[in-house]
Amino acid sequence: MEHTESEDKKVIVFQLGEEEYVIPVRHVGGIERLHSITRVPGTANYIKGVINLRGVVTPIIDLRTRFGMESKPYNEATRIIIVHVNEIEVGFIVDGANDVIDLPDEAIEPSPDVIGTEVYDYIRGVANMNERLLILLDLEQVLTQQDVEQAQQLSQMEG
């Protein structure tokens, strides 16, 4: 069987507030319940700290804070999605993650021109599937070069 350009992409669906976002499964190392996070002074406000995940020190970023959304208390549904981006591993705190779906290329449209929202910079496109509007994140834009350098330093700390 040949692979084609329009082959469906497996994505993880997660929630932030009322919105549903997706990231490709190939970037996801796992989905974890909320762990105890060790705060690291001197980091950006959206870098919540680090966790020791099976012997690996992993920096944790709160995506609500990163996107300038109102923060809310963590609860039973809160998850940490472990992603690999720019050769580092980081965890994103999200309101919930519960779906893996196939996202056909033809369902993806370029991101709409939404002015005045910080999240816009992080959007690769949107998909309308079965009455659901899914927002595709551009992981390379979510993490700035400074974030990547900080994450690398944090992950080199001893757990």
Summary of the structure (lengths in Angstrom):
residues: 159
radius of gyration: 15.8
end to end distance: 45.0
largest distance: 51.9
contacts: 435
relative contact order: 0.24
helix: 19%
strand: 46%
